[in-house]
Every structure is written in structure tokens, then in C-alpha cells.
Amino acid sequence: MAANLHIAITPETLFTIGGFEVTNTLFTSYLVTIALTIFLLSVRSKIKPTTRPKGIQNILEAIVGGLYSFFQSITHSTKKTQAFTPVIAGFFIFIMLNNWVELLPGFHTILYTGHAEIKLSQIPSVPWQNVAPALAVTNIDEDEVNSDLLANEEISHSNQDSVETESAEEKHGGVPIFRGANADINMTVALALISVGAIQYYGLKFAGKGYLKKYLNFSSPIMFFVGILEFVSELSKILSFAFRLFGNIFAGEVLIAVITFLIPVILPIPFIGLEIFVGFIQALVFAMLSLVFFTMATETHH
């Protein structure tokens, strides 16, 4: 029923485009991306070269400058910082906004009722003409067969009514239109793949062919085995990135949903504040780990 607490670990499909399913998590990530892009483009058109920035320009320059200085304190290289900043800052801002946006009013409460096509199932009735041969063979009493048929028809109608009632409830309940993108394991795995892929790209860009010796080293059996372990380590980073972010954000989503369902007015406020902090920390952890791995990959391997 719509009034019950609904928690789903998998995202719900809103609609399909040419066979491609658009889920509520994917839809939310699109909205966040579009809104962020429009905002940055509008601000960019208003930025002026000046030593005394004002308003939004002053805020953005402080944010970008602070992130750049923080990143450089880890890389200790201006060249690397300039190369890494767009990717790392993109991770941080995108993940943080998607973590925070699910705390806005309307998330998990605005429902879409037209996505699902619910099929009814019923017990087929038994035609009387199919019973006659059976009577001739088994000599079953006709009154007993009539009573059995009536009972089957009553069960059939009862099941059909219950299915129709459930179908109506599902149609009126619907699914949430908006849901945090990072509460979807598909999104976190995609971010993890981008991060690990960027590690290999920057490793080859800055360390050259020496980076491949990290995985392919035939100088000795021990080094060859170490290369295999390094390859397994890169694969484990995907799981670590994906499940750490997904687990924390999904757990927070469930916590807020349960608390809001039980006491919807006052009690959720401190938990929302906690989730704002957790959303920031998880974005920072993902970005910083990526930056550390980028920096380690760009060191020359011998």
C-alpha cells in the first residue's frame, strides 16, 4: 500500500526510451548535472578579470582556490595539480551534490504512477464439456463434480478480485520520481570505473612505459608475481570505491526514511544534519583517495 514504508535497494524504472530504461536515480543524476552545468555557464559569462571579485565570483574563486591549494599539498607538483584538479574537483562536487539533493523536500514522496504495467493472473475455469468424458471413465458422482466446479469458480473470482485490488494499490502508490544517484550501485560502480581508468591514464601519461612495469615485470619470478598482485589490487579499488560510497549513502537513505516514517516532524532534523555531514565526507573521501592513487601512479616505476 502507498501508506506503508517502501525501501528498495534497486532503483525503480520511470520510463523507457528506445528500450533504454531511465530509473529514478539516473533521472536525478541528469537533473543535477544539467542544473550544475547551467549554473556554471551562467556564472562564467559574468566573471570579469579583477583583483577584487565580488558576489558569486568571489565565492567560487575562494572554493576553486582552496581546492587547488589542498590538492597541491598532496601532489607537490604544479603540473600534476593542474592536470588532476578538473577530474578530482568534478568527483567531489558531483558526488556531494547528489548526496545532498536527496535530502530536499519531495524526494521519496513525489510518486510516479504510470511506469508499471501490472498483469493480472487468474485460475482458468473448467469447461463442462471437458468434464463429461471424465465422468464416463471414472463414474464420479455428478453432484460432487458440480460442487467442485462451483468451489473452483469461487476461488478463481476471489483470487482475481485480490489481484485487481493489489494492482489498483500499486498503480495509485507508484514509485518515487527522485532518488539519490549514489544510492544506486550502478552509479557508484561507474564512478569507480572512471576513477580507476583515470589512474591508468595518468600513470601512462606521466610515467610513460615505466608504468607498465608495475604489472608486467619479468626480471624475476617474484617481481612477476608482484605484478599480478598489483593488477588484482587495481581491480579491488573498483569494489572499494563503489561499495564504500553506495553503502554509506544507501544506509543514510534508509535511516532517514525510517525516522521520517515513524516521527515525521521533529526527529528527522538531527539525522538530516548528520547526513549532510556524511554526504560531504563521502565525497571528500572518494576524491582524496582518487587523488592519492593518481599521484602514486605518476611516480616513475623502475
Secondary structure, DSSP 8 states (H G I E B T S, - for coil): -TTS----SS--EEEEETTEEEEHHHHHHHHHHHHHHHHHHHHHHH----SS--HHHHHHHHHHHHHHHHHHHHH--HHHHHHHHHHHHHHHHHHHHHHHHTTSTTTTTSEE-SS------------GGGTHHHHHHH---HHHHHHHHHHHHHHHHHHHHHHHHHHHHHHHH-EES---GGGSHHHHHHHHHHHHHHHHHHHHHHHGGGGGGGT---SSHHHHHHHHHHHHHHHHHHHHHHHHHHHHHHHHHHHHHHHHHHS-SSTHHHHHHHHHHHHHHHHHHHHHHHHHHHHHHTS---
